């Protein structure tokens, strides 16, 4: 059904590119954003379309005003392409990357929260954490983590590349617990075309 609808949209575009891009496309995007907001427990005005979660992580991390010596907290379960932007900030600005080592298996929510929060220092500005880890498929206790980190003055960006459609999401709730930024892909469990993601 998804592919069939994609073919219909492609046919509409080819029939009349100017009309599609100038009139129809903005309306389709707005409608899709409203439906996505309902699905994610968010508000349409809080969502932006991006091509994938990695580009959203890049957009957020590279647009913040970093000072040399500021710390970014990550775990050793992070997605490599997202780790690359953190490495870039370290090399170009002098941001310090603090990586928390977590076990591959037999780790519980309390261990994750304690390990991550133990790495926070007065210089920690942001934690980039996965919701569902790409290399290990651990589901982090993101609401509790965000709350603990925000109480310590740390902003939280969640890479939810694998979460939409796999887990029930309530982004407004996560925001109330301390999540500052959330991104997710829609081409995985939601079966949308590649290039459909949100921030």
Order of alpha helices (4+ residues) and beta strands (2+ residues): alpha-alpha-beta-alpha-beta-alpha-beta-alpha-beta-alpha-beta-alpha-beta-beta
